[in-house]
Amino acid sequence: MDIEVFFKKVYSIAFRLVGEEKIASEMATYAIERTSKMLKKKNHVNSNMFKITVIEVCKIFLDESTVRGKDVKYHLHKYKEHELELKQLQEAILTLEPLRRVILIWRDMLGFKLGEIIPALNRSEKDMHCELASARMQIKEQLNVVGILN
């Protein structure tokens, strides 16, 4: 993966977790700094490096959520009308508990296996599957309320 694409993807993951540009940028930068020693080629990132960096973003997010508390509210920028569904999906994601948010993004948005993030979360794979199912149900219920999934 090209380094520029790598940066954009890491930032995108961070933004999906926090919903605020400045915090997402800081999280992505910090995660990349922590894992950049592993880069072997200057302008190319392999998939393993991407996974390791995303795990760092998730760890940073969970650490920060513990410090700030679970009920921190994030504000999203206004979207154009045709982007309303994406906005509502992002808002629904932001209502999830931090652990559920990380698991949902890791599995459903990135398509990674839950077993690959076990070391970062200190949870069993069975527990993570339960959290993922609960996160999906919560998202579905919220999107039904706003009329997206009728």
Number of C-alpha atoms within 10 A of each C-alpha: 12 11 15 11 12 20 16 13 16 23 24 16 22 28 19 20 25 25 22 15 17 11 16 22 18 14 26 28 16 16 23 23 12 14 15 13 8 12 13 11 9 8 11 15 20 14 11 10 19 18 17 19 22 25 21 22 27 28 18 17 23 21 13 14 17 11 9 10 11 14 11 10 11 11 11 13 9 9 11 8 8 8 10 13 15 11 18 16 16 18 20 18 25 20 19 20 15 23 18 21 24 27 23 26 19 22 17 12 11 13 10 14 13 17 14 14 22 14 10 13 15 9 12 12 15 11 10 21 17 12 18 23 15 15 23 18 12 16 22 15 14 19 18 12 11 11 10 13 10 7
